[in-house]
Amino acid sequence: MKLSELEQVLEESVILNELSNDDLVHIIELSARYLNALTISEYAKANNLSYNGVKKCRLTKMILGRKFVLEND
């Protein structure tokens, strides 16, 4: 399934009230798990690194106003 198709299915499901807020939260949690998404602080602590070292040397993405390290390769 292509991303555009997935977006369409998700949008239709929300409009038709087929997905609850809890369902949407679950989708977000699953996505974060698949991405191995951690905040910079969480990543630094889990990998015994400094915050600034992670900030400067790791790929980060802004999600919902917070920076996350994504390490799913």
C-alpha positions as CSV (number, residue, x, y, z in Angstrom):
1,M,0.0,0.0,0.0
2,K,1.3,3.4,-0.9
3,L,1.5,6.2,1.5
4,S,-1.2,8.2,-0.3
5,E,-3.5,5.2,-0.1
6,L,-2.8,4.8,3.6
7,E,-3.5,8.5,4.2
8,Q,-6.8,8.2,2.3
9,V,-7.9,5.2,4.3
10,L,-7.0,6.8,7.6
11,E,-8.7,10.1,6.7
12,E,-11.9,8.3,5.6
13,S,-11.9,6.2,8.8
14,V,-11.6,9.3,10.9
15,I,-14.3,11.1,9.0
16,L,-16.7,8.2,9.3
17,N,-15.9,7.8,13.1
18,E,-14.5,4.3,12.6
19,L,-11.4,5.2,14.6
20,S,-11.5,6.5,18.1
21,N,-8.9,8.7,19.7
22,D,-7.5,5.6,21.5
23,D,-7.2,4.0,18.0
24,L,-5.3,7.0,16.7
25,V,-3.0,7.1,19.7
26,H,-2.3,3.4,19.2
27,I,-1.3,4.1,15.5
28,I,1.1,6.8,16.7
29,E,2.6,4.5,19.3
30,L,3.1,1.7,16.7
31,S,4.7,4.2,14.3
32,A,7.1,5.4,17.1
33,R,8.0,1.8,17.9
34,Y,8.7,1.0,14.3
35,L,10.9,4.1,14.0
36,N,12.6,3.4,17.3
37,A,11.8,7.0,18.0
38,L,13.4,8.5,21.2
39,T,13.7,12.1,22.3
40,I,17.3,13.4,22.3
41,S,17.4,13.1,26.1
42,E,16.0,9.5,26.0
43,Y,18.4,8.5,23.3
44,A,21.4,10.0,25.1
45,K,20.6,8.3,28.3
46,A,19.9,4.9,26.7
47,N,23.2,5.0,24.8
48,N,25.4,6.7,27.5
49,L,26.0,9.7,25.3
50,S,25.8,13.4,25.9
51,Y,22.8,15.4,24.9
52,N,24.9,17.8,22.8
53,G,26.7,14.9,21.1
54,V,23.4,13.3,20.1
55,K,22.0,16.6,19.0
56,K,25.0,17.3,16.7
57,C,25.8,13.8,15.5
58,R,22.5,11.9,15.1
59,L,19.7,12.4,12.6
60,T,16.8,14.0,14.3
61,K,13.3,14.8,13.0
62,M,10.8,17.3,14.5
63,I,7.5,15.5,15.3
64,L,4.7,17.3,17.1
65,G,7.1,20.1,18.1
66,R,9.7,17.8,19.7
67,K,12.9,16.5,18.2
68,F,13.3,12.7,18.0
69,V,16.2,10.5,17.0
70,L,15.0,7.9,14.5
71,E,17.0,4.8,14.3
72,N,15.2,2.1,12.5
73,D,17.8,0.9,10.0
